Amino acid sequence: MQIGKDHNAEYILSSAKKGEMVTTKYYICHRSGMYKEDVDSGYARKRKLKSQGTCKLNFNCTSTIKCRVLNNCKHEVEFIKTHYGHQCDIQHLKISNTNSVEIASKLVAGVSKQRYS
């Protein structure tokens, strides 16, 4: 989603409602929600938590996107840009597979981490 890329934020589809004339999709900031220490099966996680910690805030961020798609393919978007309880830090953004491969190949080729960032 371009809005998220422009603001160093990511949004995930929270819910959707489909009607006869309009489909409404609700997106929330990916930092919203509670960190789950245990997986659903009740067993402890096999992997350790990352060094920068979880991206989850243990509460909901106020930044949301509401997208209405009308049958005539017209889009109406309501965007609340203000984030609550966190900065839009890049360490909590996901890296696409394409970018990950590009970064790995440059590091293997000898480009220093400082020069690449």
Secondary structure, DSSP 8 states (H G I E B T S, - for coil): -HHHHHTT--EEEEEEEE-SSEEEEEEEETT-B---SB-TTS-B-SS---TT--S--SB--S-EEEEEEETTS-EEEEEE---SSS---GGGS---HHHHHHHHHHHHTT--HHHH-
